[in-house]
Amino acid sequence: MVTVHVSVPDELSAPLPAELHYDMTDPYAVRLSLGAPATRPVDWVFARSLLMEGLRRPTGTGDVLVIPRHRCHPHSVRIVLRSVAGAALIDIAESAVAAFVQQTVSLVPPGTESLHIDIDRVLAELTGWRD
């Protein structure tokens, strides 16, 4: 669990508990949970490669952008989350993101993700098929 700083338009930045998750059964994705577990956190799922690349340079299009060492928070990574309801800027310590990414890489090195996918399970989930 880490504390992030969340900013939305026309509001002051506020601290919020957050957690990054990685599941080897979904090796291409990471999940960012915002809010305390007891209050039903809001989850955002996006590509692990987006987070990895975002440590080095601004990356992403669409709903999730990752920007390294933002000028307002030079030791943070900024994650921009956008939806039809608006946008939120999430500033999280660069050291926490780098440590998390390193843990995921030690579990599933980049380029080996496909070896960790249970294709039968995925197809069953997509089609609703059961034994």
N, CA, C and O atoms as CSV, one atom per row, in Angstrom:
chain,resi,resn,atom,element,x,y,z
A,1,MET,N,N,0.853,-1.168,0.000
A,1,MET,CA,C,0.000,0.000,0.000
A,1,MET,C,C,0.903,1.237,0.000
A,1,MET,O,O,1.873,1.315,0.753
A,2,VAL,N,N,0.567,2.184,-0.848
A,2,VAL,CA,C,1.279,3.454,-0.914
A,2,VAL,C,C,0.257,4.578,-0.844
A,2,VAL,O,O,-0.940,4.355,-1.024
A,3,THR,N,N,0.732,5.772,-0.584
A,3,THR,CA,C,-0.125,6.948,-0.642
A,3,THR,C,C,0.169,7.674,-1.935
A,3,THR,O,O,1.323,7.974,-2.242
A,4,VAL,N,N,-0.868,7.952,-2.684
A,4,VAL,CA,C,-0.739,8.720,-3.911
A,4,VAL,C,C,-1.407,10.066,-3.681
A,4,VAL,O,O,-2.156,10.249,-2.721
A,5,HIS,N,N,-1.125,10.996,-4.569
A,5,HIS,CA,C,-1.788,12.301,-4.519
A,5,HIS,C,C,-2.667,12.406,-5.753
A,5,HIS,O,O,-2.195,12.290,-6.884
A,6,VAL,N,N,-3.942,12.624,-5.517
A,6,VAL,CA,C,-4.928,12.650,-6.586
A,6,VAL,C,C,-5.387,14.092,-6.792
A,6,VAL,O,O,-5.743,14.791,-5.844
A,7,SER,N,N,-5.370,14.517,-8.053
A,7,SER,CA,C,-5.855,15.851,-8.416
A,7,SER,C,C,-6.933,15.703,-9.472
A,7,SER,O,O,-6.813,14.904,-10.400
A,8,VAL,N,N,-7.974,16.477,-9.315
A,8,VAL,CA,C,-9.014,16.567,-10.332
A,8,VAL,C,C,-9.217,18.051,-10.611
A,8,VAL,O,O,-8.892,18.885,-9.766
A,9,PRO,N,N,-9.750,18.396,-11.783
A,9,PRO,CA,C,-9.918,19.814,-12.116
A,9,PRO,C,C,-10.692,20.575,-11.042
A,9,PRO,O,O,-11.685,20.084,-10.506
A,10,ASP,N,N,-10.221,21.771,-10.744
A,10,ASP,CA,C,-10.864,22.691,-9.797
A,10,ASP,C,C,-10.897,22.186,-8.357
A,10,ASP,O,O,-11.723,22.634,-7.561
A,11,GLU,N,N,-10.007,21.259,-8.020
A,11,GLU,CA,C,-9.937,20.735,-6.652
A,11,GLU,C,C,-8.476,20.729,-6.203
A,11,GLU,O,O,-7.567,20.676,-7.032
A,12,LEU,N,N,-8.255,20.782,-4.897
A,12,LEU,CA,C,-6.912,20.634,-4.359
A,12,LEU,C,C,-6.499,19.176,-4.421
A,12,LEU,O,O,-7.345,18.282,-4.383
A,13,SER,N,N,-5.197,18.934,-4.516
A,13,SER,CA,C,-4.659,17.572,-4.495
A,13,SER,C,C,-4.957,16.945,-3.137
A,13,SER,O,O,-4.871,17.614,-2.107
A,14,ALA,N,N,-5.304,15.676,-3.138
A,14,ALA,CA,C,-5.618,14.988,-1.890
A,14,ALA,C,C,-4.875,13.663,-1.827
A,14,ALA,O,O,-4.765,12.973,-2.841
A,15,PRO,N,N,-4.355,13.290,-0.644
A,15,PRO,CA,C,-3.719,11.981,-0.501
A,15,PRO,C,C,-4.772,10.880,-0.476
A,15,PRO,O,O,-5.883,11.069,0.021
A,16,LEU,N,N,-4.398,9.731,-1.021
A,16,LEU,CA,C,-5.318,8.603,-1.084
A,16,LEU,C,C,-4.504,7.321,-1.039
A,16,LEU,O,O,-3.470,7.234,-1.702
A,17,PRO,N,N,-4.939,6.320,-0.274
A,17,PRO,CA,C,-4.229,5.047,-0.301
A,17,PRO,C,C,-4.430,4.377,-1.659
A,17,PRO,O,O,-5.493,4.482,-2.271
A,18,ALA,N,N,-3.391,3.690,-2.113
A,18,ALA,CA,C,-3.456,3.005,-3.404
A,18,ALA,C,C,-2.576,1.771,-3.354
A,18,ALA,O,O,-1.709,1.629,-2.492
A,19,GLU,N,N,-2.826,0.886,-4.304
A,19,GLU,CA,C,-2.021,-0.329,-4.387
A,19,GLU,C,C,-1.925,-0.761,-5.845
A,19,GLU,O,O,-2.904,-0.721,-6.589
A,20,LEU,N,N,-0.720,-1.176,-6.236
A,20,LEU,CA,C,-0.497,-1.757,-7.553
A,20,LEU,C,C,-0.532,-3.272,-7.403
A,20,LEU,O,O,0.047,-3.821,-6.466
A,21,HIS,N,N,-1.220,-3.951,-8.336
A,21,HIS,CA,C,-1.361,-5.405,-8.290
A,21,HIS,C,C,-0.894,-6.014,-9.605
A,21,HIS,O,O,-1.017,-5.414,-10.673
A,22,TYR,N,N,-0.355,-7.226,-9.492
A,22,TYR,CA,C,0.032,-7.973,-10.685
A,22,TYR,C,C,-0.346,-9.426,-10.466
A,22,TYR,O,O,-0.090,-9.997,-9.406
A,23,ASP,N,N,-0.959,-10.018,-11.487
A,23,ASP,CA,C,-1.382,-11.411,-11.425
A,23,ASP,C,C,-0.768,-12.134,-12.611
A,23,ASP,O,O,-1.016,-11.765,-13.759
A,24,MET,N,N,0.026,-13.155,-12.347
A,24,MET,CA,C,0.711,-13.889,-13.412
A,24,MET,C,C,-0.262,-14.550,-14.385
A,24,MET,O,O,0.129,-14.877,-15.505
A,25,THR,N,N,-1.520,-14.756,-13.989
A,25,THR,CA,C,-2.485,-15.349,-14.912
A,25,THR,C,C,-3.010,-14.334,-15.925
A,25,THR,O,O,-3.667,-14.708,-16.896
A,26,ASP,N,N,-2.725,-13.064,-15.704
A,26,ASP,CA,C,-3.041,-11.993,-16.653
A,26,ASP,C,C,-1.744,-11.195,-16.836
A,26,ASP,O,O,-1.666,-10.037,-16.425
A,27,PRO,N,N,-0.732,-11.810,-17.451
A,27,PRO,CA,C,0.631,-11.279,-17.400
A,27,PRO,C,C,0.868,-9.977,-18.156
A,27,PRO,O,O,1.900,-9.336,-17.956
A,28,TYR,N,N,-0.045,-9.577,-19.002
A,28,TYR,CA,C,0.134,-8.335,-19.752
A,28,TYR,C,C,-0.416,-7.114,-19.010
A,28,TYR,O,O,-0.190,-5.981,-19.435
A,29,ALA,N,N,-1.127,-7.333,-17.919
A,29,ALA,CA,C,-1.860,-6.253,-17.254
A,29,ALA,C,C,-1.372,-5.988,-15.836
A,29,ALA,O,O,-0.811,-6.859,-15.171
A,30,VAL,N,N,-1.603,-4.762,-15.401
A,30,VAL,CA,C,-1.441,-4.382,-13.995
A,30,VAL,C,C,-2.751,-3.728,-13.565
A,30,VAL,O,O,-3.539,-3.273,-14.394
A,31,ARG,N,N,-2.963,-3.692,-12.255
A,31,ARG,CA,C,-4.173,-3.063,-11.722
A,31,ARG,C,C,-3.759,-2.039,-10.683
A,31,ARG,O,O,-2.957,-2.330,-9.796
A,32,LEU,N,N,-4.307,-0.844,-10.798
A,32,LEU,CA,C,-4.110,0.209,-9.818
A,32,LEU,C,C,-5.413,0.360,-9.054
A,32,LEU,O,O,-6.440,0.724,-9.626
A,33,SER,N,N,-5.366,0.074,-7.739
A,33,SER,CA,C,-6.534,0.209,-6.874
A,33,SER,C,C,-6.392,1.485,-6.071
A,33,SER,O,O,-5.408,1.677,-5.356
A,34,LEU,N,N,-7.381,2.357,-6.193
A,34,LEU,CA,C,-7.366,3.640,-5.489
A,34,LEU,C,C,-8.406,3.633,-4.393
A,34,LEU,O,O,-9.579,3.357,-4.646
A,35,GLY,N,N,-7.981,3.938,-3.163
A,35,GLY,CA,C,-8.876,3.964,-2.024
A,35,GLY,C,C,-8.586,2.813,-1.085
A,35,GLY,O,O,-7.983,1.812,-1.472
A,36,ALA,N,N,-9.013,2.965,0.132
A,36,ALA,CA,C,-8.794,1.935,1.139
A,36,ALA,C,C,-9.622,0.696,0.808
A,36,ALA,O,O,-10.755,0.824,0.344
A,37,PRO,N,N,-9.075,-0.512,1.041
A,37,PRO,CA,C,-9.818,-1.743,0.731
A,37,PRO,C,C,-11.189,-1.806,1.392
A,37,PRO,O,O,-12.121,-2.375,0.824
A,38,ALA,N,N,-11.324,-1.236,2.574
A,38,ALA,CA,C,-12.597,-1.286,3.289
A,38,ALA,C,C,-13.670,-0.424,2.619
A,38,ALA,O,O,-14.858,-0.599,2.890
A,39,THR,N,N,-13.267,0.498,1.753
A,39,THR,CA,C,-14.224,1.406,1.116
A,39,THR,C,C,-14.475,1.072,-0.346
A,39,THR,O,O,-14.913,1.934,-1.108
A,40,ARG,N,N,-14.205,-0.168,-0.752
A,40,ARG,CA,C,-14.351,-0.589,-2.159
A,40,ARG,C,C,-13.533,0.306,-3.074
A,40,ARG,O,O,-14.057,1.275,-3.623
A,41,PRO,N,N,-12.290,0.000,-3.240
A,41,PRO,CA,C,-11.431,0.835,-4.077
A,41,PRO,C,C,-11.893,0.845,-5.533
A,41,PRO,O,O,-12.598,-0.053,-5.993
A,42,VAL,N,N,-11.475,1.876,-6.226
A,42,VAL,CA,C,-11.716,1.989,-7.660
A,42,VAL,C,C,-10.509,1.373,-8.355
A,42,VAL,O,O,-9.370,1.748,-8.074
A,43,ASP,N,N,-10.751,0.439,-9.255
A,43,ASP,CA,C,-9.668,-0.257,-9.947
A,43,ASP,C,C,-9.560,0.204,-11.394
A,43,ASP,O,O,-10.561,0.384,-12.087
A,44,TRP,N,N,-8.320,0.390,-11.828
A,44,TRP,CA,C,-8.001,0.666,-13.225
A,44,TRP,C,C,-7.039,-0.416,-13.674
A,44,TRP,O,O,-6.018,-0.649,-13.027
A,45,VAL,N,N,-7.353,-1.071,-14.765
A,45,VAL,CA,C,-6.502,-2.120,-15.319
A,45,VAL,C,C,-5.932,-1.593,-16.635
A,45,VAL,O,O,-6.661,-1.091,-17.491
A,46,PHE,N,N,-4.609,-1.720,-16.774
A,46,PHE,CA,C,-3.963,-1.259,-18.002
A,46,PHE,C,C,-2.704,-2.073,-18.245
A,46,PHE,O,O,-2.302,-2.871,-17.398
A,47,ALA,N,N,-2.087,-1.877,-19.388
A,47,ALA,CA,C,-0.946,-2.685,-19.817
A,47,ALA,C,C,0.273,-2.483,-18.919
A,47,ALA,O,O,0.642,-1.356,-18.589
A,48,ARG,N,N,0.877,-3.586,-18.538
A,48,ARG,CA,C,2.125,-3.524,-17.772
A,48,ARG,C,C,3.194,-2.784,-18.557
A,48,ARG,O,O,3.973,-2.025,-17.981
A,49,SER,N,N,3.239,-2.998,-19.872
A,49,SER,CA,C,4.246,-2.329,-20.705
A,49,SER,C,C,4.078,-0.812,-20.671
A,49,SER,O,O,5.063,-0.083,-20.790
A,50,LEU,N,N,2.858,-0.330,-20.511
A,50,LEU,CA,C,2.613,1.103,-20.401
A,50,LEU,C,C,3.272,1.655,-19.141
A,50,LEU,O,O,3.900,2.713,-19.182
A,51,LEU,N,N,3.132,0.957,-18.042
A,51,LEU,CA,C,3.756,1.391,-16.789
A,51,LEU,C,C,5.270,1.306,-16.884
A,51,LEU,O,O,5.972,2.202,-16.414
A,52,MET,N,N,5.783,0.234,-17.488
A,52,MET,CA,C,7.230,0.070,-17.634
A,52,MET,C,C,7.826,1.189,-18.486
A,52,MET,O,O,8.824,1.803,-18.109
A,53,GLU,N,N,7.215,1.444,-19.621
A,53,GLU,CA,C,7.724,2.483,-20.519
A,53,GLU,C,C,7.553,3.869,-19.916
A,53,GLU,O,O,8.385,4.752,-20.122
A,54,GLY,N,N,6.469,4.053,-19.170
A,54,GLY,CA,C,6.197,5.338,-18.542
A,54,GLY,C,C,7.196,5.752,-17.482
A,54,GLY,O,O,7.225,6.919,-17.091
A,55,LEU,N,N,8.015,4.831,-17.008
A,55,LEU,CA,C,9.099,5.197,-16.092
A,55,LEU,C,C,10.199,5.966,-16.814
A,55,LEU,O,O,10.959,6.706,-16.190
A,56,ARG,N,N,10.282,5.785,-18.158
A,56,ARG,CA,C,11.355,6.407,-18.945
A,56,ARG,C,C,10.913,7.609,-19.768
A,56,ARG,O,O,11.666,8.567,-19.945
A,57,ARG,N,N,9.665,7.545,-20.275
A,57,ARG,CA,C,9.195,8.629,-21.138
A,57,ARG,C,C,7.670,8.673,-21.109
A,57,ARG,O,O,7.027,7.675,-20.787
A,58,PRO,N,N,7.088,9.830,-21.447
A,58,PRO,CA,C,5.629,9.903,-21.501
A,58,PRO,C,C,5.084,8.895,-22.506
A,58,PRO,O,O,5.603,8.768,-23.615
A,59,THR,N,N,4.053,8.192,-22.117
A,59,THR,CA,C,3.499,7.164,-22.985
A,59,THR,C,C,2.014,6.981,-22.715
A,59,THR,O,O,1.499,7.334,-21.654
A,60,GLY,N,N,1.353,6.422,-23.703
A,60,GLY,CA,C,-0.056,6.101,-23.571
A,60,GLY,C,C,-0.934,6.996,-24.412
A,60,GLY,O,O,-0.598,8.144,-24.707
A,61,THR,N,N,-2.064,6.439,-24.787
A,61,THR,CA,C,-3.120,7.181,-25.476
A,61,THR,C,C,-4.427,6.666,-24.902
A,61,THR,O,O,-4.476,5.580,-24.323
A,62,GLY,N,N,-5.451,7.423,-25.058
A,62,GLY,CA,C,-6.735,6.951,-24.564
A,62,GLY,C,C,-6.957,7.240,-23.096
A,62,GLY,O,O,-6.725,8.355,-22.630
A,63,ASP,N,N,-7.409,6.223,-22.364
A,63,ASP,CA,C,-7.836,6.406,-20.973
A,63,ASP,C,C,-6.708,6.492,-19.963
A,63,ASP,O,O,-6.903,7.037,-18.876
A,64,VAL,N,N,-5.524,5.965,-20.291
A,64,VAL,CA,C,-4.418,5.942,-19.330
A,64,VAL,C,C,-3.149,6.479,-19.992
A,64,VAL,O,O,-2.738,6.013,-21.055
A,65,LEU,N,N,-2.546,7.459,-19.344
A,65,LEU,CA,C,-1.261,8.012,-19.765
A,65,LEU,C,C,-0.315,7.898,-18.581
A,65,LEU,O,O,-0.745,8.008,-17.433
A,66,VAL,N,N,0.969,7.678,-18.845
A,66,VAL,CA,C,1.966,7.613,-17.777
A,66,VAL,C,C,3.083,8.585,-18.136
A,66,VAL,O,O,3.623,8.550,-19.241
A,67,ILE,N,N,3.420,9.454,-17.180
A,67,ILE,CA,C,4.412,10.501,-17.408
A,67,ILE,C,C,5.456,10.434,-16.297
A,67,ILE,O,O,5.112,10.567,-15.123
A,68,PRO,N,N,6.732,10.229,-16.652
A,68,PRO,CA,C,7.767,10.148,-15.615
A,68,PRO,C,C,8.174,11.529,-15.095
A,68,PRO,O,O,8.077,12.527,-15.809
A,69,ARG,N,N,8.618,11.565,-13.872
A,69,ARG,CA,C,9.208,12.749,-13.245
A,69,ARG,C,C,8.518,14.045,-13.633
A,69,ARG,O,O,9.124,14.936,-14.229
A,70,HIS,N,N,7.282,14.133,-13.297
A,70,HIS,CA,C,6.496,15.324,-13.617
A,70,HIS,C,C,7.059,16.537,-12.888
A,70,HIS,O,O,7.508,16.421,-11.748
A,71,ARG,N,N,7.040,17.681,-13.527
A,71,ARG,CA,C,7.670,18.885,-12.962
A,71,ARG,C,C,7.087,19.302,-11.615
A,71,ARG,O,O,7.800,19.866,-10.786
A,72,CYS,N,N,5.800,19.033,-11.386
A,72,CYS,CA,C,5.191,19.378,-10.091
A,72,CYS,C,C,5.652,18.439,-8.986
A,72,CYS,O,O,5.715,18.826,-7.819
A,73,HIS,N,N,5.972,17.214,-9.355
A,73,HIS,CA,C,6.411,16.193,-8.399
A,73,HIS,C,C,7.587,15.459,-9.035
A,73,HIS,O,O,7.393,14.403,-9.637
A,74,PRO,N,N,8.806,15.996,-8.917
A,74,PRO,CA,C,9.949,15.446,-9.662
A,74,PRO,C,C,10.361,14.024,-9.276
A,74,PRO,O,O,11.092,13.386,-10.033
A,75,HIS,N,N,9.924,13.513,-8.144
A,75,HIS,CA,C,10.273,12.147,-7.737
A,75,HIS,C,C,9.068,11.219,-7.866
A,75,HIS,O,O,9.002,10.164,-7.235
A,76,SER,N,N,8.127,11.635,-8.690
A,76,SER,CA,C,6.893,10.873,-8.876
A,76,SER,C,C,6.683,10.510,-10.331
A,76,SER,O,O,7.255,11.111,-11.240
A,77,VAL,N,N,5.852,9.519,-10.516
A,77,VAL,CA,C,5.331,9.169,-11.826
A,77,VAL,C,C,3.884,9.641,-11.815
A,77,VAL,O,O,3.147,9.395,-10.860
A,78,ARG,N,N,3.489,10.317,-12.878
A,78,ARG,CA,C,2.099,10.773,-12.973
A,78,ARG,C,C,1.332,9.821,-13.875
A,78,ARG,O,O,1.749,9.533,-14.997
A,79,ILE,N,N,0.211,9.339,-13.368
A,79,ILE,CA,C,-0.684,8.502,-14.152
A,79,ILE,C,C,-1.964,9.315,-14.351
A,79,ILE,O,O,-2.618,9.715,-13.387
A,80,VAL,N,N,-2.302,9.546,-15.594
A,80,VAL,CA,C,-3.507,10.290,-15.933
A,80,VAL,C,C,-4.583,9.271,-16.290
A,80,VAL,O,O,-4.409,8.459,-17.199
A,81,LEU,N,N,-5.688,9.322,-15.568
A,81,LEU,CA,C,-6.809,8.411,-15.792
A,81,LEU,C,C,-7.973,9.237,-16.332
A,81,LEU,O,O,-8.402,10.208,-15.708
A,82,ARG,N,N,-8.478,8.838,-17.502
A,82,ARG,CA,C,-9.563,9.599,-18.124
A,82,ARG,C,C,-10.762,8.695,-18.383
A,82,ARG,O,O,-10.623,7.535,-18.771
A,83,SER,N,N,-11.946,9.265,-18.156
A,83,SER,CA,C,-13.196,8.570,-18.454
A,83,SER,C,C,-14.201,9.611,-18.928
A,83,SER,O,O,-13.883,10.798,-18.998
A,84,VAL,N,N,-15.400,9.172,-19.248
A,84,VAL,CA,C,-16.426,10.119,-19.666
A,84,VAL,C,C,-16.782,11.083,-18.542
A,84,VAL,O,O,-17.274,12.181,-18.803
A,85,ALA,N,N,-16.540,10.686,-17.297
A,85,ALA,CA,C,-16.840,11.540,-16.145
A,85,ALA,C,C,-15.785,12.622,-15.923
A,85,ALA,O,O,-16.031,13.583,-15.194
A,86,GLY,N,N,-14.614,12.476,-16.544
A,86,GLY,CA,C,-13.550,13.462,-16.359
A,86,GLY,C,C,-12.196,12.796,-16.278
A,86,GLY,O,O,-12.012,11.661,-16.716
A,87,ALA,N,N,-11.252,13.524,-15.710
A,87,ALA,CA,C,-9.882,13.023,-15.607
A,87,ALA,C,C,-9.367,13.208,-14.187
A,87,ALA,O,O,-9.774,14.121,-13.469
A,88,ALA,N,N,-8.460,12.315,-13.804
A,88,ALA,CA,C,-7.791,12.415,-12.511
A,88,ALA,C,C,-6.294,12.255,-12.749
A,88,ALA,O,O,-5.866,11.439,-13.564
A,89,LEU,N,N,-5.516,13.037,-12.035
A,89,LEU,CA,C,-4.058,12.954,-12.095
A,89,LEU,C,C,-3.592,12.256,-10.828
A,89,LEU,O,O,-3.875,12.716,-9.722
A,90,ILE,N,N,-2.882,11.156,-10.984
A,90,ILE,CA,C,-2.403,10.363,-9.860
A,90,ILE,C,C,-0.887,10.477,-9.822
A,90,ILE,O,O,-0.210,10.056,-10.760
A,91,ASP,N,N,-0.350,11.042,-8.749
A,91,ASP,CA,C,1.100,11.127,-8.571
A,91,ASP,C,C,1.517,10.081,-7.550
A,91,ASP,O,O,1.052,10.082,-6.410
A,92,ILE,N,N,2.406,9.186,-7.981
A,92,ILE,CA,C,2.857,8.079,-7.135
A,92,ILE,C,C,4.380,8.075,-7.133
A,92,ILE,O,O,5.004,8.353,-8.157
A,93,ALA,N,N,4.971,7.769,-6.009
A,93,ALA,CA,C,6.430,7.791,-5.886
A,93,ALA,C,C,7.083,6.920,-6.957
A,93,ALA,O,O,6.727,5.755,-7.135
A,94,GLU,N,N,8.036,7.504,-7.658
A,94,GLU,CA,C,8.749,6.781,-8.708
A,94,GLU,C,C,9.415,5.523,-8.155
A,94,GLU,O,O,9.448,4.494,-8.830
A,95,SER,N,N,9.944,5.596,-6.936
A,95,SER,CA,C,10.604,4.430,-6.347
A,95,SER,C,C,9.617,3.282,-6.130
A,95,SER,O,O,9.978,2.118,-6.308
A,96,ALA,N,N,8.383,3.594,-5.751
A,96,ALA,CA,C,7.365,2.555,-5.550
A,96,ALA,C,C,6.988,1.902,-6.878
A,96,ALA,O,O,6.832,0.684,-6.956
A,97,VAL,N,N,6.845,2.718,-7.918
A,97,VAL,CA,C,6.493,2.182,-9.235
A,97,VAL,C,C,7.633,1.324,-9.769
A,97,VAL,O,O,7.399,0.227,-10.276
A,98,ALA,N,N,8.881,1.821,-9.656
A,98,ALA,CA,C,10.041,1.067,-10.147
A,98,ALA,C,C,10.184,-0.262,-9.411
A,98,ALA,O,O,10.478,-1.281,-10.037
A,99,ALA,N,N,9.983,-0.269,-8.098
A,99,ALA,CA,C,10.078,-1.517,-7.327
A,99,ALA,C,C,8.976,-2.487,-7.749
A,99,ALA,O,O,9.227,-3.684,-7.885
A,100,PHE,N,N,7.768,-1.986,-7.955
A,100,PHE,CA,C,6.665,-2.831,-8.390
A,100,PHE,C,C,6.958,-3.433,-9.765
A,100,PHE,O,O,6.785,-4.635,-9.969
A,101,VAL,N,N,7.396,-2.605,-10.697
A,101,VAL,CA,C,7.717,-3.095,-12.044
A,101,VAL,C,C,8.801,-4.159,-11.969
A,101,VAL,O,O,8.713,-5.174,-12.660
A,102,GLN,N,N,9.815,-3.947,-11.150
A,102,GLN,CA,C,10.894,-4.934,-11.017
A,102,GLN,C,C,10.361,-6.257,-10.478
A,102,GLN,O,O,10.803,-7.321,-10.910
A,103,GLN,N,N,9.421,-6.205,-9.544
A,103,GLN,CA,C,8.815,-7.439,-9.018
A,103,GLN,C,C,8.074,-8.184,-10.121
A,103,GLN,O,O,8.164,-9.408,-10.212
A,104,THR,N,N,7.338,-7.448,-10.965
A,104,THR,CA,C,6.605,-8.110,-12.040
A,104,THR,C,C,7.557,-8.732,-13.049
A,104,THR,O,O,7.299,-9.818,-13.568
A,105,VAL,N,N,8.652,-8.043,-13.325
A,105,VAL,CA,C,9.647,-8.550,-14.284
A,105,VAL,C,C,10.320,-9.804,-13.744
A,105,VAL,O,O,10.624,-10.721,-14.507
A,106,SER,N,N,10.555,-9.854,-12.434
A,106,SER,CA,C,11.161,-11.055,-11.863
A,106,SER,C,C,10.199,-12.245,-11.919
A,106,SER,O,O,10.635,-13.394,-12.003
A,107,LEU,N,N,8.892,-11.971,-11.872
A,107,LEU,CA,C,7.900,-13.041,-11.977
A,107,LEU,C,C,7.698,-13.479,-13.423
A,107,LEU,O,O,7.659,-14.672,-13.723
A,108,VAL,N,N,7.570,-12.499,-14.312
A,108,VAL,CA,C,7.321,-12.764,-15.727
A,108,VAL,C,C,8.166,-11.790,-16.549
A,108,VAL,O,O,7.770,-10.641,-16.748
A,109,PRO,N,N,9.328,-12.245,-17.028
A,109,PRO,CA,C,10.166,-11.361,-17.838
A,109,PRO,C,C,9.438,-10.915,-19.108
A,109,PRO,O,O,8.693,-11.695,-19.702
A,110,PRO,N,N,9.652,-9.660,-19.527
A,110,PRO,CA,C,9.037,-9.194,-20.771
A,110,PRO,C,C,9.384,-10.139,-21.927
A,110,PRO,O,O,10.519,-10.595,-22.066
A,111,GLY,N,N,8.377,-10.412,-22.738
A,111,GLY,CA,C,8.555,-11.326,-23.856
A,111,GLY,C,C,8.151,-12.752,-23.547
A,111,GLY,O,O,8.034,-13.572,-24.458
A,112,THR,N,N,7.934,-13.067,-22.258
A,112,THR,CA,C,7.536,-14.432,-21.887
A,112,THR,C,C,6.090,-14.492,-21.403
A,112,THR,O,O,5.648,-15.531,-20.911
A,113,GLU,N,N,5.353,-13.399,-21.537
A,113,GLU,CA,C,3.988,-13.340,-21.014
A,113,GLU,C,C,3.107,-14.464,-21.569
A,113,GLU,O,O,2.312,-15.052,-20.836
A,114,SER,N,N,3.247,-14.756,-22.851
A,114,SER,CA,C,2.370,-15.763,-23.472
A,114,SER,C,C,2.545,-17.146,-22.862
A,114,SER,O,O,1.647,-17.983,-22.957
A,115,LEU,N,N,3.695,-17.397,-22.234
A,115,LEU,CA,C,3.927,-18.690,-21.592
A,115,LEU,C,C,3.096,-18.863,-20.320
A,115,LEU,O,O,2.954,-19.974,-19.811
A,116,HIS,N,N,2.551,-17.760,-19.814
A,116,HIS,CA,C,1.816,-17.785,-18.546
A,116,HIS,C,C,0.308,-17.706,-18.722
A,116,HIS,O,O,-0.429,-17.607,-17.742
A,117,ILE,N,N,-0.150,-17.751,-19.961
A,117,ILE,CA,C,-1.586,-17.647,-20.215
A,117,ILE,C,C,-2.174,-19.037,-20.391
A,117,ILE,O,O,-1.677,-19.839,-21.182
A,118,ASP,N,N,-3.231,-19.312,-19.649
A,118,ASP,CA,C,-3.990,-20.563,-19.798
A,118,ASP,C,C,-5.051,-20.297,-20.852
A,118,ASP,O,O,-6.145,-19.830,-20.536
A,119,ILE,N,N,-4.727,-20.594,-22.102
A,119,ILE,CA,C,-5.592,-20.249,-23.225
A,119,ILE,C,C,-6.959,-20.920,-23.126
A,119,ILE,O,O,-7.962,-20.335,-23.535
A,120,ASP,N,N,-7.014,-22.135,-22.591
A,120,ASP,CA,C,-8.302,-22.812,-22.428
A,120,ASP,C,C,-9.201,-22.052,-21.449
A,120,ASP,O,O,-10.399,-21.901,-21.691
A,121,ARG,N,N,-8.627,-21.579,-20.357
A,121,ARG,CA,C,-9.398,-20.807,-19.376
A,121,ARG,C,C,-9.877,-19.501,-19.991
A,121,ARG,O,O,-11.029,-19.114,-19.800
A,122,VAL,N,N,-9.008,-18.822,-20.722
A,122,VAL,CA,C,-9.380,-17.556,-21.350
A,122,VAL,C,C,-10.518,-17.753,-22.343
A,122,VAL,O,O,-11.484,-16.991,-22.349
A,123,LEU,N,N,-10.400,-18.779,-23.179
A,123,LEU,CA,C,-11.459,-19.052,-24.151
A,123,LEU,C,C,-12.777,-19.405,-23.456
A,123,LEU,O,O,-13.847,-18.983,-23.894
A,124,ALA,N,N,-12.695,-20.168,-22.385
A,124,ALA,CA,C,-13.906,-20.521,-21.638
A,124,ALA,C,C,-14.554,-19.282,-21.045
A,124,ALA,O,O,-15.779,-19.164,-21.061
A,125,GLU,N,N,-13.757,-18.353,-20.521
A,125,GLU,CA,C,-14.300,-17.118,-19.973
A,125,GLU,C,C,-14.936,-16.264,-21.062
A,125,GLU,O,O,-16.001,-15.683,-20.854
A,126,LEU,N,N,-14.295,-16.186,-22.213
A,126,LEU,CA,C,-14.820,-15.365,-23.301
A,126,LEU,C,C,-16.099,-15.930,-23.903
A,126,LEU,O,O,-16.993,-15.177,-24.293
A,127,THR,N,N,-16.186,-17.239,-23.979
A,127,THR,CA,C,-17.331,-17.861,-24.634
A,127,THR,C,C,-18.403,-18.318,-23.660
A,127,THR,O,O,-19.513,-18.644,-24.080
A,128,GLY,N,N,-18.096,-18.351,-22.366
A,128,GLY,CA,C,-19.058,-18.831,-21.377
A,128,GLY,C,C,-19.161,-20.353,-21.367
A,128,GLY,O,O,-20.072,-20.915,-20.759
A,129,TRP,N,N,-18.232,-21.011,-22.037
A,129,TRP,CA,C,-18.240,-22.471,-22.142
A,129,TRP,C,C,-17.706,-23.086,-20.853
A,129,TRP,O,O,-16.737,-22.592,-20.276
A,130,ARG,N,N,-18.343,-24.171,-20.403
A,130,ARG,CA,C,-17.897,-24.889,-19.199
A,130,ARG,C,C,-17.894,-26.369,-19.477
A,130,ARG,O,O,-18.667,-26.865,-20.297
A,131,ASP,N,N,-17.008,-27.079,-18.781
A,131,ASP,CA,C,-16.963,-28.549,-18.911
A,131,ASP,C,C,-18.218,-29.179,-18.380
A,131,ASP,O,O,-18.355,-30.402,-18.408
